[in-house]
């Protein structure tokens, strides 16, 4: 009888221990689930309008920070701008489209990597020159008209309230990880991607030497594209 009571007590205690352990494990699982949910929510990528708005805000801050030193030290601003644009702009995608399928297929990996680097530098410098004409005008970033839940490409329009008026339409694309990246720009009707692709094809038709076109690309873009943007801004 004594042994039976003792076994019953031990069994009851054992059950209580198991129940306590189960609740502890359940608590840990729930806590882990909440932590993962919180982390997942914090890792949700911003929408296309938010990406452009953030880029605009940060860029205008950079402009003001470097306005007095840009003339003597433009590279400092270019480096800061490149870091800012890196996670937002799909440089490789744009460079491939500018080169075109014909010349992209002809190019070696080394040639394309060199072109991508020159292209990136030229685009950053052109973008920098365009925004250094900014003098505190109102900048409005509009939400895309397309449904961002069903479309992988949308257009975000940015208005700069200058006397002549500047409108920049950003083509934004969603990649496989859900990030929205800048794929193209149209400045007052001037399509950046089309303009640069035409310049590359013209340079290849004139030169016929892929290495020569790649090596001279950055300087050519800075002169040609800057004049296109200035002309469009005066319309």
C-alpha positions as a Markdown table, in Angstrom:
| # | Residue | x | y | z |
|---|---|---|---|---|
| 1 | Unk | 0.0 | 0.0 | 0.0 |
| 2 | Unk | 2.8 | 2.4 | 1.0 |
| 3 | Unk | 4.6 | 1.5 | -2.2 |
| 4 | Unk | 1.5 | 2.2 | -4.3 |
| 5 | Unk | 1.0 | 5.6 | -2.7 |
| 6 | Unk | 4.6 | 6.5 | -3.2 |
| 7 | Unk | 4.5 | 5.5 | -6.8 |
| 8 | Unk | 1.3 | 7.5 | -7.2 |
| 9 | Unk | 3.0 | 10.6 | -5.7 |
| 10 | Unk | 6.1 | 10.1 | -7.8 |
| 11 | Unk | 3.9 | 9.7 | -10.9 |
| 12 | Unk | 2.0 | 12.9 | -10.0 |
| 13 | Unk | 5.2 | 14.8 | -9.5 |
| 14 | Unk | 6.6 | 13.5 | -12.7 |
| 15 | Unk | 3.5 | 14.6 | -14.6 |
| 16 | Unk | 3.8 | 18.0 | -13.1 |
| 17 | Unk | 7.4 | 18.2 | -14.1 |
| 18 | Unk | 6.5 | 17.2 | -17.6 |
| 19 | Unk | 3.7 | 19.7 | -17.8 |
| 20 | Unk | 6.0 | 22.5 | -16.5 |
| 21 | Unk | 8.6 | 21.5 | -19.1 |
| 22 | Unk | 6.0 | 21.4 | -21.8 |
| 23 | Unk | 4.8 | 24.9 | -21.0 |
| 24 | Unk | 8.4 | 26.1 | -20.9 |
| 25 | Unk | 9.0 | 24.6 | -24.4 |
| 26 | Unk | 5.7 | 26.1 | -25.6 |
| 27 | Unk | 6.8 | 29.5 | -24.3 |
| 28 | Unk | 10.1 | 29.3 | -26.1 |
| 29 | Unk | 8.4 | 28.2 | -29.3 |
| 30 | Unk | 5.9 | 31.1 | -29.1 |
| 31 | Unk | 8.7 | 33.6 | -28.2 |
| 32 | Unk | 10.8 | 32.3 | -31.2 |
| 33 | Unk | 7.8 | 32.6 | -33.4 |
| 34 | Unk | 7.1 | 36.2 | -32.4 |
| 35 | Unk | 10.8 | 37.1 | -32.8 |
| 36 | Unk | 10.8 | 35.6 | -36.3 |
| 37 | Unk | 7.5 | 37.4 | -37.2 |
| 38 | Unk | 9.0 | 40.6 | -35.9 |
| 39 | Unk | 12.2 | 40.1 | -37.9 |
| 40 | Unk | 10.2 | 39.2 | -41.0 |
| 41 | Unk | 8.1 | 42.4 | -40.7 |
| 42 | Unk | 11.2 | 44.5 | -40.2 |
| 43 | Unk | 12.7 | 42.9 | -43.3 |
| 44 | Unk | 9.8 | 43.7 | -45.6 |
| 45 | Unk | 11.2 | 45.7 | -48.5 |
| 46 | Unk | 9.9 | 49.2 | -49.0 |
| 47 | Unk | 7.6 | 49.9 | -52.0 |
| 48 | Unk | 8.8 | 51.7 | -55.2 |
| 49 | Unk | 7.5 | 55.1 | -54.1 |
| 50 | Unk | 9.3 | 54.8 | -50.8 |
| 51 | Unk | 12.5 | 53.7 | -52.5 |
| 52 | Unk | 12.5 | 56.8 | -54.8 |
| 53 | Unk | 11.5 | 59.1 | -51.9 |
| 54 | Unk | 14.3 | 57.8 | -49.7 |
| 55 | Unk | 16.8 | 58.2 | -52.6 |
| 56 | Unk | 15.6 | 61.7 | -53.2 |
| 57 | Unk | 15.8 | 62.8 | -49.6 |
| 58 | Unk | 19.2 | 61.3 | -49.1 |
| 59 | Unk | 20.5 | 62.8 | -52.4 |
| 60 | Unk | 19.3 | 66.3 | -51.6 |
| 61 | Unk | 21.0 | 66.0 | -48.2 |
| 62 | Unk | 24.2 | 65.0 | -49.9 |
| 63 | Unk | 23.9 | 67.9 | -52.3 |
| 64 | Unk | 23.7 | 70.4 | -49.5 |
| 65 | Unk | 26.6 | 68.8 | -47.6 |
| 66 | Unk | 28.9 | 69.0 | -50.7 |
| 67 | Unk | 27.6 | 72.1 | -52.4 |
| 68 | Unk | 30.5 | 74.3 | -51.2 |
| 69 | Unk | 33.2 | 71.7 | -51.9 |
| 70 | Unk | 31.9 | 70.1 | -55.1 |
| 71 | Unk | 33.9 | 72.4 | -57.3 |
| 72 | Unk | 37.2 | 71.6 | -55.7 |
| 73 | Unk | 36.5 | 68.0 | -54.7 |
| 74 | Unk | 33.8 | 66.4 | -56.9 |
| 75 | Unk | 35.1 | 62.9 | -56.4 |
| 76 | Unk | 34.1 | 63.0 | -52.7 |
| 77 | Unk | 30.5 | 63.6 | -53.7 |
| 78 | Unk | 30.6 | 61.0 | -56.5 |
| 79 | Unk | 31.8 | 58.4 | -54.1 |
| 80 | Unk | 29.1 | 59.2 | -51.5 |
| 81 | Unk | 26.5 | 59.2 | -54.3 |
| 82 | Unk | 27.7 | 55.9 | -55.7 |
| 83 | Unk | 27.3 | 54.3 | -52.2 |
| 84 | Unk | 23.8 | 55.8 | -52.0 |
| 85 | Unk | 22.7 | 54.5 | -55.4 |
| 86 | Unk | 24.3 | 51.1 | -55.2 |
| 87 | Unk | 21.4 | 49.3 | -53.4 |
| 88 | Unk | 18.7 | 51.1 | -55.4 |
| 89 | Unk | 19.9 | 51.1 | -59.0 |
| 90 | Unk | 20.2 | 47.9 | -61.1 |
| 91 | Unk | 23.4 | 48.9 | -62.7 |
| 92 | Unk | 24.2 | 45.5 | -64.2 |
| 93 | Unk | 20.7 | 45.2 | -65.7 |
| 94 | Unk | 20.9 | 48.7 | -67.2 |
| 95 | Unk | 24.4 | 48.2 | -68.5 |
| 96 | Unk | 23.4 | 45.0 | -70.3 |
| 97 | Unk | 20.4 | 46.8 | -72.0 |
| 98 | Unk | 22.6 | 49.7 | -73.0 |
| 99 | Unk | 25.1 | 47.4 | -74.6 |
| 100 | Unk | 22.3 | 45.6 | -76.4 |
| 101 | Unk | 22.0 | 41.8 | -77.0 |
| 102 | Unk | 24.2 | 41.9 | -80.1 |
| 103 | Unk | 27.3 | 43.4 | -78.4 |
| 104 | Unk | 26.6 | 41.8 | -75.0 |
| 105 | Unk | 26.9 | 38.4 | -76.7 |
| 106 | Unk | 30.1 | 39.5 | -78.4 |
| 107 | Unk | 31.7 | 40.8 | -75.1 |
| 108 | Unk | 33.8 | 38.6 | -72.9 |
| 109 | Unk | 33.1 | 38.6 | -69.1 |
| 110 | Unk | 36.1 | 40.9 | -68.6 |
| 111 | Unk | 34.9 | 43.3 | -71.2 |
| 112 | Unk | 31.4 | 43.5 | -69.8 |
| 113 | Unk | 32.7 | 43.9 | -66.3 |
| 114 | Unk | 34.8 | 46.8 | -67.5 |
| 115 | Unk | 31.9 | 48.3 | -69.3 |
| 116 | Unk | 29.6 | 48.0 | -66.3 |
| 117 | Unk | 32.2 | 49.8 | -64.1 |
| 118 | Unk | 32.6 | 52.6 | -66.7 |
| 119 | Unk | 28.9 | 52.8 | -67.1 |
| 120 | Unk | 28.3 | 53.1 | -63.4 |
| 121 | Unk | 30.8 | 55.9 | -63.0 |
| 122 | Unk | 29.4 | 57.8 | -66.0 |
| 123 | Unk | 25.8 | 57.5 | -64.7 |
| 124 | Unk | 26.7 | 58.6 | -61.2 |
| 125 | Unk | 28.5 | 61.7 | -62.6 |
| 126 | Unk | 25.7 | 62.6 | -64.9 |
| 127 | Unk | 23.1 | 62.2 | -62.1 |
| 128 | Unk | 25.3 | 64.3 | -59.8 |
| 129 | Unk | 25.6 | 67.2 | -62.3 |
| 130 | Unk | 21.8 | 67.2 | -62.9 |
| 131 | Unk | 21.0 | 67.5 | -59.2 |
| 132 | Unk | 23.6 | 70.3 | -58.5 |
| 133 | Unk | 21.2 | 72.7 | -60.3 |
| 134 | Unk | 18.8 | 72.1 | -57.4 |
| 135 | Unk | 18.2 | 75.3 | -55.3 |
| 136 | Unk | 15.6 | 74.3 | -52.8 |
| 137 | Unk | 12.7 | 73.8 | -55.2 |
| 138 | Unk | 9.8 | 71.6 | -54.1 |
| 139 | Unk | 10.2 | 68.0 | -55.0 |
| 140 | Unk | 7.2 | 65.7 | -55.2 |
| 141 | Unk | 7.3 | 61.9 | -55.6 |
| 142 | Unk | 4.0 | 60.4 | -56.8 |
| 143 | Unk | 2.8 | 56.9 | -56.1 |
| 144 | Unk | 2.7 | 54.6 | -59.1 |
| 145 | Unk | -0.6 | 54.2 | -60.9 |
| 146 | Unk | 0.0 | 50.5 | -61.4 |
| 147 | Unk | -0.9 | 47.9 | -58.7 |
| 148 | Unk | 2.4 | 47.1 | -57.0 |
| 149 | Unk | 1.0 | 43.8 | -55.7 |
| 150 | Unk | 0.5 | 42.4 | -59.2 |
| 151 | Unk | 3.0 | 44.3 | -61.4 |
| 152 | Unk | 6.7 | 43.6 | -61.3 |
| 153 | Unk | 7.4 | 46.9 | -63.2 |
| 154 | Unk | 5.8 | 50.2 | -62.3 |
| 155 | Unk | 6.5 | 53.9 | -62.9 |
| 156 | Unk | 7.2 | 56.4 | -60.2 |
| 157 | Unk | 7.0 | 60.1 | -61.2 |
| 158 | Unk | 9.1 | 62.7 | -59.5 |
| 159 | Unk | 8.3 | 66.4 | -60.1 |
| 160 | Unk | 10.8 | 69.2 | -59.4 |
| 161 | Unk | 9.0 | 72.5 | -59.2 |
| 162 | Unk | 11.4 | 74.7 | -61.2 |
| 163 | Unk | 10.4 | 77.6 | -63.5 |
| 164 | Unk | 10.6 | 75.3 | -66.5 |
| 165 | Unk | 9.4 | 72.3 | -64.6 |
| 166 | Unk | 11.3 | 69.0 | -64.5 |
| 167 | Unk | 9.6 | 65.6 | -64.5 |
| 168 | Unk | 11.5 | 62.4 | -64.0 |
| 169 | Unk | 9.7 | 59.1 | -64.5 |
| 170 | Unk | 11.5 | 56.2 | -62.9 |
| 171 | Unk | 10.9 | 52.7 | -64.1 |
| 172 | Unk | 11.0 | 50.5 | -61.0 |
| 173 | Unk | 11.3 | 46.7 | -61.2 |
| 174 | Unk | 10.9 | 44.1 | -58.5 |
| 175 | Unk | 13.6 | 41.4 | -58.3 |
| 176 | Unk | 13.3 | 37.8 | -57.1 |
| 177 | Unk | 14.0 | 38.8 | -53.5 |
| 178 | Unk | 11.2 | 41.4 | -53.5 |
| 179 | Unk | 13.4 | 44.5 | -53.7 |
| 180 | Unk | 12.4 | 47.4 | -56.0 |
| 181 | Unk | 15.2 | 48.6 | -58.2 |
| 182 | Unk | 15.6 | 51.5 | -60.5 |
| 183 | Unk | 15.7 | 50.2 | -64.1 |
| 184 | Unk | 15.4 | 53.3 | -66.3 |
| 185 | Unk | 14.7 | 57.1 | -66.2 |
| 186 | Unk | 12.8 | 59.4 | -68.5 |
| 187 | Unk | 13.7 | 63.1 | -67.9 |
| 188 | Unk | 11.2 | 65.5 | -69.5 |
| 189 | Unk | 10.5 | 63.0 | -72.3 |
| 190 | Unk | 14.2 | 62.0 | -72.8 |
| 191 | Unk | 14.5 | 58.2 | -72.3 |
| 192 | Unk | 17.8 | 57.6 | -70.6 |
| 193 | Unk | 18.0 | 53.9 | -71.5 |
| 194 | Unk | 17.1 | 54.5 | -75.2 |
| 195 | Unk | 19.5 | 57.4 | -75.5 |
| 196 | Unk | 22.4 | 55.5 | -74.0 |
| 197 | Unk | 21.7 | 52.4 | -76.1 |
| 198 | Unk | 21.6 | 54.5 | -79.3 |
| 199 | Unk | 24.9 | 56.2 | -78.2 |
| 200 | Unk | 26.6 | 52.8 | -77.7 |
| 201 | Unk | 25.3 | 51.4 | -81.0 |
| 202 | Unk | 26.5 | 54.6 | -82.8 |
| 203 | Unk | 29.9 | 54.4 | -81.2 |
| 204 | Unk | 30.2 | 50.8 | -82.3 |
| 205 | Unk | 29.2 | 51.5 | -85.8 |
| 206 | Unk | 31.7 | 54.3 | -86.0 |
| 207 | Unk | 34.6 | 52.5 | -84.3 |
| 208 | Unk | 34.0 | 48.8 | -84.7 |
| 209 | Unk | 36.3 | 48.2 | -81.7 |
| 210 | Unk | 34.5 | 47.1 | -78.6 |
| 211 | Unk | 37.4 | 47.7 | -76.3 |
| 212 | Unk | 37.8 | 51.3 | -77.6 |
| 213 | Unk | 34.1 | 52.0 | -77.1 |
| 214 | Unk | 34.2 | 50.6 | -73.6 |
| 215 | Unk | 37.3 | 52.5 | -72.5 |
| 216 | Unk | 35.9 | 55.8 | -73.8 |
| 217 | Unk | 32.4 | 55.3 | -72.6 |
| 218 | Unk | 32.4 | 57.2 | -69.4 |
| 219 | Unk | 33.7 | 60.5 | -70.9 |
| 220 | Unk | 31.4 | 60.2 | -73.9 |
| 221 | Unk | 28.3 | 59.7 | -71.7 |
| 222 | Unk | 29.2 | 62.7 | -69.4 |
| 223 | Unk | 29.4 | 65.1 | -72.4 |
| 224 | Unk | 26.5 | 63.7 | -74.5 |
| 225 | Unk | 24.0 | 62.9 | -71.8 |
| 226 | Unk | 24.6 | 66.1 | -69.8 |
| 227 | Unk | 23.7 | 68.1 | -72.9 |
| 228 | Unk | 20.6 | 66.1 | -73.5 |
| 229 | Unk | 19.3 | 66.6 | -69.9 |
| 230 | Unk | 20.1 | 70.3 | -70.0 |
| 231 | Unk | 18.2 | 70.7 | -73.3 |
| 232 | Unk | 15.2 | 68.8 | -71.9 |
| 233 | Unk | 15.1 | 70.9 | -68.7 |
| 234 | Unk | 14.7 | 74.0 | -70.8 |
| 235 | Unk | 11.6 | 72.9 | -72.6 |
